[in-house]
Amino acid sequence: MGVRADILRRGERLYTAQFMESSALTEEVSKPSELTCEFRGKDPMDVRRGDYVEVGGKAFIFTQMPSVEKLSNGEYRYTGHLKDESGYMEDVMFMFLDQDGSQQAIYSTAADFDLTANIEEFLSLVVRNMNRVLTDGWSYEVADTGIDRNDLRNITFSMQNCLDALNAICEEYELEWKFEGGVLKVAREFRDITGVTLMYPVNLLSPVKLSREDDSETCTRLFVFGGERNIPSDYGHDRLMMSGGEEYLTREGGDYVKERCKVFDEIYPRRNSHITGVSVNARGIHFVMDANLDFNINDKLTDNTAKIAFTSGKLVGYEFEIASYNHTGRMIELKQQTEGDVVIPNESMKAEPGDRYVLLDIRMPDEYIRNAELELREKAMDYFRDKCDDKMTAAVSVSTIWLLETGTNLRPTQSVRLVDEKLGLGRRIRVTKVITYPFDDTFHRRRTEVTLSDFVAGSRLSDMAGRLSRNERVMYSRFRSQRDQTTTNTESIDNNTNALMWRSGADEA
């Protein structure tokens, strides 16, 4: 009939309740762990948000009030959905935070903004938001040396909580996340190799349930496109293409062709560099210098207005039109922006030496275009190698008695060997989901339900919802860009000063 366990508040026992054997603990890749439980008591219990239950040395928190049903005058039944500490991300808003000179957090554009940054800067913003609310400080770790720290992405966030924002970031970068000991970690894939072999009837309670499926992007032919920015008008395509004009990658062998497209918006001709100097003239105009800039911006202008986008520092997420450029001093003049009554850059919101940036809406030198094409093909090959094979998913019920006798502790991200001679199985596969019943004391019928899979995916419906959500963010970002451009055009009527200054250079720098 279950197990008696304590409900705690601030480290002190609040109640002791009978937790029923049907209570289930679900652990899954890139999701908060969740405890769905039924518990009973002889008297009403005032259980509140923030109260918690400890399971396996880990706290599971009531993030919402449990429901209650009076069974009799001496018995009350409660149903609760508890989550581990990472579940707190659902209740903290994802705000665009900056820091002033005193290092105090300030709210810049609230919860409605788009940001161009690298993976570390995105994670830093998630952690800083969590630390706004929590007393125990969170930190982050990019736990994969293969992740490019200079890979810049633009993501639009609109009234999202930190969990939704983190999932959007991981979706954009095709990463997984997990939370351990106060550290939010990301990687392309978490995989812990174990010596565990699962097979029926040795440690499985029933034969393997096997399905072959794809993750909606599996294909035998992949059309590949890069980003739209900095593409020359005579390039022949609106987007960057792979080196040699190659349009698609294909898998050799097989008669059935399954086509998909993949767009790598983040790959375009660009120069990732950093500011080496900053100056402000008597009129408050800000200039930045890059002593290592190896081409003249004035020779690379197009019909679009050249821009500089900051990817780190106090101006991270901002794009500024380039008002003028002096190649002798490698000095770029920033056209000021206004946000309400605030002019940016200013004394507190300004560029500093070491800040990273990219140049946008110019014609990059041919060498940068060729490098981007090679980068696109290399990235596409990595992606295609993962998508050109059908994926396998297996559902198994593991004997809890065997787990206890062998001291085995199955957890998501572990890699185990699955064997079934009749099905031709004898290969490694990753654990992606584990369901246990921590309050079931009937050892003879206890089981651990495990999902093993070559990929991490929800249902087809949730995948579609995710893609729709991402499309909405992209559409919203484009709307904001068009709105900002309209504002810029309005401000530029009858003002040709910037055009005249292009060739003259920043004489007052």
N, C-alpha and C positions, 0 to 999 in steps of 0.2 A: 504493500500500500504506500510505497514511497519512502522518503527519508525526511527526518526533521532537520531543518537548517535555519540559521539566523538571518534576519533582515537587519541591516545595520544603517546607522546614520552618523556621519562624522566619526567613524571608528568605534562607536558604541552600539551594543546590541539594543535593538528597538523591540523586536518581536522574535519569537521562535515559532515557526509554522511548519505544517506538514506539507512538503512538496511532493506532488504526485509523480508516479513513475512515467506518465506520458510526457512530462516536461522534456523538451528537446533543445539541445544546444547545436546550432548550425554555424560552422566555420567555412568560409569560402574565400577564394582569391579575390582581392581588390574590393572587399566588402567588410563592413563592421561585423564582428561576431554577434550573434543574436541568441538570446535565451527566451524561448516561448514556454511559459510555465503556468501550471495550475497549482495553487497552494490553498490550504484550509486552516481555519482556526476556530476556537470555541467562542471567541468574542470578536467584535468589529475591530479592524486594524486601520489606523490612520497612516497609510503608506503614501509618501509624497515623492514628487520628482527629486532625484538626487539620492534617494535611499538606494541601497544596493545589497546584492547577495554575492558571496564569494564562492566561486567554483574553480577547483584546481588551482587555487592561489591567485585567481584573477577576479577582479571586481566587475560585476555586471550591474549596470545602473538602470533604475527606473527612469526612463526619459519621458514617460507619460504615466498618468495615474492608472492603476489597475482597475479593471471592472470588478464588481462584487455582486454576489447573489446569495441571498439568505436561504439556506436549505432548511433550517429549523431554528428554534430559539437557542440552540447550543452549537450550531455549525454554520460557518460562513465560507463560501467558496470564492476565491479570487483568481482572475486570469490576468497575467501581465506579459508584456513584451519588453525585455531588458536588453541592453546593448553594452558592449565593452567600451572603453574610453574613447576609441576612435569614432564611435557613434555620436559623440558630442558634436562632431563636425556638422551634423544636420541642423543643429540649433544655434549655430554661430554664423552671422551674415559675413559674406565675403566682400570686404570694403577695400577701396583703393587707399592705402595708408601711405603717408610720407612722414618724414621726420624733419623738424625744424632744427635750428642750430643748437638747441638745448637737448636734442635727441628725444624730445617728447613726440609721441604719436599724434598726428593731426589727420583730419578727414579731408581728403582732397576733392574727389568727385563722387563721394558716397559709394553706392553699390551699383552704379550704372556707368560702365566705362569699357574701353577696349585698350589692350595693352600689348605692345610688342616687346618681347623679352626672351631670355633663354630659360632653360628648365630650372636652373638654380634660382633665378629671380622670381619665377612663378611660385616655386615651393616656399621660398622665403616669405612671400606675401600670404600664403596659406597659414604658415606657422605664426607669423606676426598677428594675424587675425585671431588665431586660437589663443595666443598669449594675451590678447586684450581681455579675455574673459576668464581664463583659467589661472589659478595661482601656481600650479606646477608648470614650469616652462617646457614647452615643446621645442624640438629641434628637427632638422631635416638632414637627409643623407641621399646623395645620388650614388646608389650602391651598385654601380655598373660602369666600369671604365670604358665601355664601348659607346656610351652616350656622349654625343658631341655637345660640349658646353657652349659652343658658339652657334648652335643651331637656333636661329631666331624665328619665332612664330608670333602671329597676331591673333589674339583670342578676344572675343567680345563677351563681357559678363554683364548680366542685367538682373539684379535683384535675386542673386543666387546665394545659397548657403555654402559653407566651405566644402562640404562633401560633394555637392554638385559641381562646384568649381574645380575641385581636385580631379573628379572624373572627367570633366571637360579637358583639363590639361593632359591627363594620361591618354585620353582618346586622341587628342591632337598629336601627341608624341608617340603613340602606340606603346605605352608603358603600363606596368602593373604597380600597385602600391601595397604596402603593408605597414602596420604600426606596431612597434616593439619597444617597450621600456621608455616611452616618451619620445621616441624617434620615428618620424614619418620617413619611410624609405621608398624609393622608386627604382625600378630596373626594367629592362626590356622583358625579362622573364626571371622570376624567382624559381630556382630548381635545386632542391637539396637531394643529392644522390644518397640512397639508402641501400642496405643489403636485403630488404624485405622482398619476398616472393609470395604472391597471392595465387592460390589455385584451389579448385574444388576437388575433393572434399577435405583437403588438409586444414585449411583455415577459413574457407568460405562456407557459409551456411546453405548456399544454393548455387546452381551453375551461373556462369557469367551471362549477363544480359548485354549484348553487344549491338551497337548501331553505327553505321557509316553515315556520316553527314558532312556538310561543309559549313563554314562560318559566314556564308553569304558572299564571300569574296574569293572563294576557291575558283580557280580557272586554269585552262590550258593555254590561253593566249591573253596577254596583258598589254593593253594600249597604255602608253605612258606619256604624261604631260607634266611640265614643270610650271613655274610661276609666270605671272603676266608682267611683272615689273621689270624695268630696265631692258625691255626687248626692243631692238632697233626696228624702225619702220620698214626697212628692206630685208628683214630676217626671213620673211616668207611664212611665218606662223605667228599667231597671237600669243602663243605660249612657248616657253623654252622646250626644245626637243632634245632627245638623246644624241650623243655624238654620232656623226655620220648620217644624220637624218633618219635614223632607225625609229620606226613608229611603234613597234611592239616587240615583246618577247614571247617566245612560244616554247612549249614542251615538246620534245622529240618523241615520236611514236604515238600510237593510238589514233583511231579514226574519228573520235568524237571531239568536236571543237567547242569549248566553253569560253566565251569571251567576257572580259571585264575591263573596266578602265580604272586607272589610278592617277590622281592629280597630286603632285607634290608642290603645293603653293609656296612652300618655304624655300624652294631651291630656285634661284634666279641669279643672273649675273650681279654680283655684289662684292663689295670689299669690306670685310669685317676689320675694323681698326679702332684706335683709341685716340682721344684728344691728348695733345702734348702741351698745349698752352691755352690760356683764356685771357681776354682783356675786355675792358668796358671803357668807351670813350666818354667825353664830357657830357654828351647828350643821353647817356644811359643805354647806348646801343652795344649789344654783346657780340663779340667775335670769338671764334674758336680756331685753334691752329692744329694742324696735323703735319708735323715736319716730315713725315714719311710718305705723304701723298705723292704717288708716282705718275700722275697725269694732271692736265689742266682742265678743271671743270668747265671753264669758259669754252673749250673746244668740244665739249660733249653735251651741249644743250639740245633739247628737243622742243616740240610744240608744247609740252607740258612744263610746268614750273618745277625746277629742280628743288629737291628737299633733302633735309638731313633728319634722320630718325635716331633718337638716343635709345640705347638698349640697356643701359645701366646708369646708376647715379640718380641725382635728384630729378632729372628731366626724363627718366625712363618712361616710355610710353608716349612721349611727345614727338610729333613731327613738325619741323619748322621749315617754311619756305626759305630758300637761300636768297637773300636780298642782293648780295654781291660776293665776288670771290677775287682775291688778289693772289695770283700764283707765285709771285716772288716771295711773299711771306707765308704762303700756304694758309691764308687767313680767310675764313668763311664768316660772312655777316649773317646773323640770324634775324629774320623778320619777326618782330614781337607779335604775340597773340594776346588777346584779352579774354578773361573768364570772369564775367560780371564786371566788377570794378578792379580786378587784379590784372596787372600786365605781367606776362611771362615771356622771357626770363626776367628775374628781378634779383634783388640782393640775397634773398633766401632760397629761391628756386632758380638755380643757375647751373651751368656746366662746370665741371672741374677736371683738371688733368687726370687722365686715366679712365675717364668715362668712355664707354664703347659706343659706337655709332655705325650706321650704314648710310650710304648715299642712295637716293631714290629718284626715279623719273629723269634719269640722264642716260645717254648712250655710253655704256661701259666699254673700255678698250677690248679689242678682239680676244686678248689673252684671258680676260675674266669671263667672256662668253664661253670659250672653249673649256675652261676649268669647270664652269657650271654644268655644261653638257656632260662632261665626264662624271661629275658628282651625281647628276641625275641618273645616269645609267647604273652607277655602282649602287645607289640607294634602291633603284628599281629591281636590280638583280637580287639583293637581299630580301626584298619584299616578295618577289616572285618565287624564290626558293621555298618560302614558307607557304605560299598559296597554291602551288601547282600540284600538290598531293591532297587527295581526299583525307579527311580527318576521321578519327575513331573516338567514340565515347563508350564507356562501359560502366554499368551500375552493378555494384556488388555489395553483399551483406557479409561483414567480417565477424567472426566469432569473438565475442568479448572475452570469453574464457581463454582463448589462444593469446589474445593481446596481453592479458594479465599474466599468464604463465611465462610468456617470452619477454615481458617488459617492453613490448612494442607500443609506441604512441604515434598513431597515424595523424598527420596534419596536412592541410593544404600546402602545396608547392613541393611536397616530397615526391621523388621519383622512385617508383617501385617496379618490380618485374611481374607482369601478368602472364600466367601460363594456362593454356587450355589446348591440349593436343588435338581434340576433335575440331576445334575452330581454327587451328593453325596458329595459335597465339603463343608467343614466347619472346616477348619484347618489353622494353621499358616504356612506361607511360606515367604521366604526372597526376598526382592527386589534386583535384581542383575543388572538391567540396566534401566535407565530413559532417555527418549528423550523429550525435551521441545522446544518450539518455542518462545524465549524471545522477538522477534521483531514483533510478530503477534498481532495487536491491534484489531482484529475482535473477540471480546470476545464470541460472540454467537457460533462460530465454533472452538474455540481453544480447544486443547486436549493435554493431557500428555500421551505419550506411555510408558508403563511399562512392563518389563519382570520380572516375578516371577519364582524362580527356587529353587530346592533343592540342586543344585550344580552350580559351576562356570566352564564353559567350552566354548571353541570356537567351530567352525565347526569340523566335523570329519577330514577334510583335514588339518586344522590347528593343531589339536591334533596330527595327524600323523607326521606333520612337526616338532612339538615340540619333539616328541619321537625320530625322526631321528636326530635332532640337538643334543639331549642329548647323543645318541649313538655315534655320531661323536666325542663329547667331551671325552667320555669314551675311544674310540679307540685311540684318539690322546694322552690321558694321558698314556695309555698302551704303545704306541709307544715311548713316551718320557722316560718311565721307562725302557724299553728295551734298548734304546739308552744309557741312563745313566749307566745301568748295563754293557753294552759292554765297555764303557769307563773305568768303574771301573775294569773290568776283565783285560783290556789291561794294566792298570797301575799296576796291581798286579802280572804280570808275573815276575818270579824269585824273588819275594819278600815274604818271609814267616815270616817276623818279627812279624806281628800281630798275626799269629797263635801261635807262641811261647809265646807271652805275655799273652794269655788268662788266663792261670792258675797262672802265676807269679804275676799278679796284677799290679796296677799302682804304682810302688815303688817310682817314682819321684814326685808323687802328692804332 
